[in-house]
């Protein structure tokens, strides 16, 4: 493992300040201790423990089956790496929608039980009261607008948002409402780029795009996507930086062949 890179912690305040300074923000998902260390050494500004874990780790078709216990376990593993990057725990489906009390309790569990420094939740203007209440309890919240995966059935699939006047207006009003509620940033997912640009210019907190064009204040991608570990499909906005799937398969194939041929272990790899 690479030696830990010494960096000053990226706090929520420093995260927000990056927009004012004109610094682009790089965010990656992480689901385990070792990957968190690698991504932190790479200089990521934040590590999002996303509910995308349901798809890229557990093989589910969507994020709906992800539970609080799953998210707490993965967030705890990432936080154990003690990254300088800001750790954001993704609140799973139905962990915050039913009531303000439910939302506050579960947000608190991310901090007290899993070591997260902030949480993320999906939804527009209707979620502003929930964000406000969680923030009032001392927990930083990141919003999430556009094609929100937990509402995929309502959208009729993963469809680009912000293409109509009504959609643009809703997204712009929602972004402003989330900012007023105290959100420190907003993920913009699968959103027409000019709509994302308009939102980015209209609010003082950072926008983090994923399929929302290049004019957001930062970008986030799923680590399994950029490393080629999730090869079921590749969204248009994903850039693959490695093909670890073939590397792992090649290593495993060679090991299997060596075992079956008697080539592993050798005397040098045995104890006498």
C-alpha positions, 0 to 999 in steps of 0.5 A, spaced: 500 500 500 502 506 498 504 511 504 499 515 507 500 522 503 500 528 509 494 533 507 490 538 511 483 535 512 478 538 507 472 540 512 465 542 510 468 550 510 474 549 506 469 545 501 465 551 500 470 555 500 473 552 494 467 555 490 469 562 492 476 561 490 475 558 483 478 551 485 474 545 482 472 540 487 474 532 485 469 527 489 469 520 488 465 514 491 468 509 496 466 503 500 471 500 504 478 502 508 483 500 503 480 504 497 479 510 501 486 510 503 488 510 495 483 515 493 485 520 499 492 519 497 490 521 490 488 527 492 480 527 492 477 532 496 471 528 498 469 521 499 462 519 498 460 513 501 454 512 496 448 508 496 450 506 489 454 500 493 447 496 492 449 496 485 456 496 484 458 492 490 452 487 491 449 487 484 442 490 485 439 493 480 437 499 483 439 503 490 432 501 493 434 495 497 440 498 501 439 499 508 442 503 514 446 498 517 449 496 510 451 504 509 453 505 516 458 499 515 461 501 509 461 508 512 465 506 518 470 502 513 471 509 509 472 513 516 477 508 519 482 510 513 482 517 517 482 520 510 484 528 509 478 528 504 471 530 507 467 523 508 460 524 506 455 518 508 449 517 503 442 516 507 439 510 503 432 510 501 426 511 506 432 513 512 429 520 512 423 521 507 418 518 513 419 524 518 423 529 520 425 525 527 427 519 522 431 523 518 435 526 524 436 520 528 439 516 522 443 522 520 446 522 527 447 515 526 452 516 520 456 521 525 456 517 531 456 510 529 460 510 523 464 516 523 461 520 517 463 528 517 456 529 513 451 526 510 447 527 503 440 526 501 436 526 495 430 531 493 428 538 491 424 543 495 420 538 498 426 536 502 428 543 504 425 542 511 428 536 512 435 539 511 434 545 515 432 540 521 438 536 520 443 542 520 440 545 526 442 539 529 449 540 527 450 535 522 452 538 515 448 536 509 449 535 502 443 536 497 442 532 491 438 534 485 436 532 478 435 524 476 435 522 483 436 514 483 432 513 489 426 516 485 428 512 479 421 509 478 417 516 478 422 518 473 420 512 468 428 510 468 434 514 468 432 520 464 436 527 463 432 532 467 432 540 466 430 539 459 423 543 459 422 550 462 418 547 468 423 542 470 428 548 469 424 552 474 423 546 479 430 545 479 433 552 480 428 553 485 430 547 489 437 549 489 435 555 492 431 552 497 436 547 499 441 553 500 437 557 504 435 550 508 443 550 510 446 545 505 453 546 504 453 543 497 448 540 492 450 534 487 447 535 480 445 528 477 443 527 469 442 534 468 442 538 462 448 542 462 445 549 461 440 548 467 446 545 471 450 551 469 444 556 471 444 553 478 451 553 479 451 561 477 445 562 482 447 559 488 453 560 493 454 553 495 458 548 490 455 544 485 458 537 484 456 534 477 455 527 475 452 527 468 451 535 468 456 538 464 463 541 465 461 548 468 459 545 475 464 547 481 466 539 481 465 532 479 463 526 482 464 519 479 463 512 482 470 509 483 468 502 480 466 506 474 472 509 473 476 503 474 472 498 470 470 494 476 463 495 474 462 493 467 454 491 466 453 498 463 457 505 462 453 511 462 455 516 457 458 521 462 463 516 465 470 516 463 474 509 464 481 511 467 483 503 468 480 496 466 481 493 473 476 487 471 481 484 466 487 485 470 483 481 476 481 476 471 488 475 468 491 474 475 486 469 477 486 465 471 493 465 472 493 462 479 488 457 477 492 454 472 498 454 476 494 450 482 491 445 477 498 444 473 502 443 480 506 450 479 504 453 485 506 453 490 514 452 489 519 450 494 521 457 495 513 458 497 513 453 502 516 452 509 520 446 511 
